[in-house]
Amino acid sequence: MQINYYEIGLVALLAVGVVIWLIVRNRKDEKAFEKDELTDTIDSSDPDKE
């Protein structure tokens, strides 16, 4: 059984790319969520909190 290092390297490179893409996307979504939450708490008057 021969090991095809080219295919293994390609799969590993794609896996690393997907992980990096997910991390960047998560950070962007988290920043947008925090900004939205901050804006909501400042702008809206919640009768339950008063």
C-alpha positions as CSV (number, residue, x, y, z in Angstrom):
1,M,0.0,0.0,0.0
2,Q,1.5,3.3,-1.1
3,I,0.9,6.6,0.7
4,N,0.1,9.5,-1.6
5,Y,1.6,12.4,0.2
6,Y,0.3,14.9,-2.3
7,E,-3.3,14.0,-1.6
8,I,-2.8,13.9,2.2
9,G,-1.1,17.3,2.0
10,L,-4.0,18.7,0.0
11,V,-6.6,17.4,2.4
12,A,-4.7,18.7,5.4
13,L,-4.3,22.1,3.7
14,L,-8.1,22.3,3.0
15,A,-8.8,21.3,6.6
16,V,-6.6,24.0,7.9
17,G,-8.3,26.5,5.5
18,V,-11.7,25.5,6.7
19,V,-10.7,25.9,10.4
20,I,-9.2,29.3,9.8
21,W,-12.3,30.4,7.8
22,L,-14.6,29.3,10.7
23,I,-12.5,31.1,13.3
24,V,-12.5,34.4,11.3
25,R,-16.2,34.1,10.7
26,N,-17.0,33.4,14.3
27,R,-15.0,36.4,15.5
28,K,-16.7,38.7,13.0
29,D,-20.2,37.4,14.1
30,E,-19.3,37.8,17.7
31,K,-18.2,41.4,17.3
32,A,-21.4,42.2,15.4
33,F,-23.5,40.5,18.1
34,E,-21.8,42.4,20.9
35,K,-22.2,45.7,19.0
36,D,-25.9,44.9,18.4
37,E,-26.4,44.0,22.1
38,L,-24.7,47.2,23.2
39,T,-26.9,49.3,20.9
40,D,-30.1,47.5,22.0
41,T,-29.4,48.1,25.7
42,I,-28.6,51.7,25.2
43,D,-31.5,52.6,22.8
44,S,-34.4,50.5,24.1
45,S,-36.2,51.1,27.4
46,D,-37.2,47.7,28.7
47,P,-40.0,48.0,31.2
48,D,-38.9,44.7,32.9
49,K,-35.6,46.3,33.8
50,E,-37.0,49.4,35.4
